[in-house]
Amino acid sequence: MEPPDDKTVRFQINGRSHEGTRGESLLAAIRRHGYEVPSLCYHEAVSPYGACRLCLVEVKRGRRQKLTTSCNYPLQEGIEVFLDTDRVVRHRRTILQLLLAMAPEAEELRSLAAEYGVEDTPFVTDEEHADNACILCGLCNRVCNEVVGAHAIAFAGRGLHKRMESPYDDVAEACIGCGACVFVCPTSCIGIEETEQMRRILKWHRDLPMQKCAACGRPFAPTFQIMHFADKIGVERSHFDRCPDCR
Amino acid sequence: MAKRLQSTKELLSLQEKIGASRDPEQKVVSVCAGTGCCAYGAKKLAEAFASSIEGHGLEGEVALRLTGCHGFCERGPLVVIHPEGTFYQRVQLDDVDEIIEKSVQAGEVIERLLYADAGGKTYEHEKDVPFYKNQQRILLANNGLIDPTRIEDYLAIGGYRALAKVLDEMEPEEVCAAVKASGLRGRGGGGFPAGVKWESCRAAHSPDGVRYVICNADEGDPGAFMDRSLMEGNPHLVIEGMIIGAYAIGMPGKPKGYVYIRNEYPLAVERLGIALEQAREMGLLGEKILGSELDFDIRINKGGGAFVCGESTALMASIEGEVGEPRAKHIHTVESGLHDLPTNLNNVETWANVPLIIDRGVDWFTSIGTGDVSDNPWGGSKGTKIFALVGKVNNTGLVEVPMGATLRHIIYEIGGGIIGGKKFKAVQTGGPSGGCIPEEKLDLEVDFDRLTEVGSMMGSGGMIVMDESTCMVDIAGYFLHFLADESCGKCVTCREGLKQLCIIIDRIREGKGREGDLTLLQDLGETIAEASLCALGQTAPNPLRSTLKYFREEYEEHIRNKKCRAGVCKALIRYSIDAEKCTGCLICARKCPQECISGEKKKPHVIDQDKCIKCGVCMDVCKYDAVCVE
């Protein structure tokens, strides 16, 4: 066995020894080793945010054992991680109940809650927002900023008035219609519609004409998106005249 | 005065010169110009004194000094006549000429303007007034003596002497060690040992030697105003503390300073700005401070009014121009804070203690307070703490006491007891996320650890006294609503959890509480406390949890008996008129906004319960105690 380099750390999950990279997301390391921990606001492609609080674990470091979210916990040498302790499960159930009160119709949320035996919530549902399944996880915003680089949407308001929206809740002019936000949204609350001519991202009020493939004539992506990526990687826009199949 | 000082020697000789030029027998009319007294009209009062001094031909003979907050805000506007130290309270414009003629010129005392205690006994000197006599004022000591807009005043009382000592005699490591040995703990609420933080920040790796030194002046707790008063009354004390900190933490290297202050504190911003400019002119800030290798300046960053920006990571995000949201602190800000560089953040009051510790020594500081910090900086609470004493207490204001003073001492000896001789019910310490402490704990010796033990906290030092007319369910609801409004909304437990706590407690207040609500409150409170991202969420359930612990029977009465014993929760009370006591004077009937009180003159009146909105006006205006609430 090779000696571990200084980036490799050893740690334990539920008493079993594992290795990982110093500073990486504890949640990523836990999942890589085949354990399951729920989360709604985490995606390995973007920076952790720590908003949904579902990825709680208990971490023992030295003599101190504490409850922490694992997504934003940087992996360190010698820590002992305990998943699904009574304390973790108790709080996780309460958090799921809070989320259910927020977005009672969200299918993904309901099935996750059901896994923890949470079928209903003792908390009051906000009727005004019953049709809005957004749980303010911020994934759409982080994907848009960090992966796509379009910076089309952001959080507005604070606290109880916090919401994710396009600037002034009007047309998101910077949105390229790539749909990455729709893909990562854990409650499918953004909405995308597509016709031969047009792709619409409903929540951001964005309608974008589609580019047709110069060879097969099939619409394959919004023209604005193609322009954005051509500029970003520094190629002629004509590079994207054809669809991926015909290229 | 604008000459830049080139060495500590020049500073000390300037101090000597200023000291020698001051006549201890100089007649001075000192007017408190803190925010509280200004609200009472202190500025107009000061103008009146200026023209009266001129009118009596006393210019040059009698000086007028506008000082910072004296602390006894209940009795403002406050005026002190030096050198005698005659203390006048609730001074009005009409009193000005009399004070100049009788008190200043003739040396008489105007009995009418002296403070009189509940028994009618009057006190001539500030130091004898029980409110002051029972305090130990070291941080606030000079607030009433100096004009905060004149650096000479600060120099005259030995200001910047500690900085000179540090630059002349101490290595940066020795300064950190002294602060650690003093046992000074963070006055902003956390109670973390300042010296330990300084050493960690000093030891943290910084690629180009930049380390940030920040003063957290985002004082946001309702009712707390000690930081404001320090900045308004003695800004150089805070600045000197920060310069010493910059030397200790950042040298050799490039320390940079920030004061993050609420924009709602215009007077403090102004005075701090003036003080910084004076310090720059004299070479106490900027390059090569007093001829040493230390280059350091301080920038003021005005906050936009979000309570959560008092949290260190949110504060740093805000300085960076980002949304003021906290982040997880698995990597401490001393290692990676502002702009991802080592950052040491302390509260205003913490910084203000530093020059005193250096000047008077560690032994002096550790002689004040509780516990033993000789080999463990968490071993006690040293020094004094300023509390903002407010609520149903006779003497409200700023109170500075040694750590370990009892609640009873603060509330009864200094605060003069409960207004109207009513019964004490609870005291809420630590701001909105503190806890309510009941009567049986009045002999608690107030320090960081004792307050935590009883389910409250030191916080920034708010102290709200409540009497029997306060409903504990209602008060818990008040703080929960405050915190729900001030939550940044980032994490689910804080944002949604506090919202649900408010919904449940509101329904209890409205008499619609259900069996099981208390368990629900308890469980949800525990999840918010344990699973939230930052200290705002983690401490937010404190008012709820402490009132559930000490005043559970009030919650149960609200739910089961639909009764509010304090007569506060409108849905659970009804006003009625005692026919025996009612004289039929008609006042209540005339004042009732609903016009729902009827009755003939000189005959008992009756309230129409269907129309009554329970505003309580009838009770307030009745001179015969005939209106009762149940």
Interface residues (C-beta under 8 A of the other chain):
Chain A: Y49 G50 A51 C52 R53 L56 L67 T68 T69 N72 Y73 P74 R87 R90 H91 T94 I95 L98 L99 A101 M102 P122 F123 V124 I135 L136 F155 G157 R158 G159 L160 H161 K162
Chain B: A306 V323 R327 A328 H330 I331 A484 D485 E486 S487 C488 G489 K490 C491 V492 T493 R495 E496 G497 K499 Q500 I503 L520 D523 L524 E526 T527 E530 A531 S532 L533
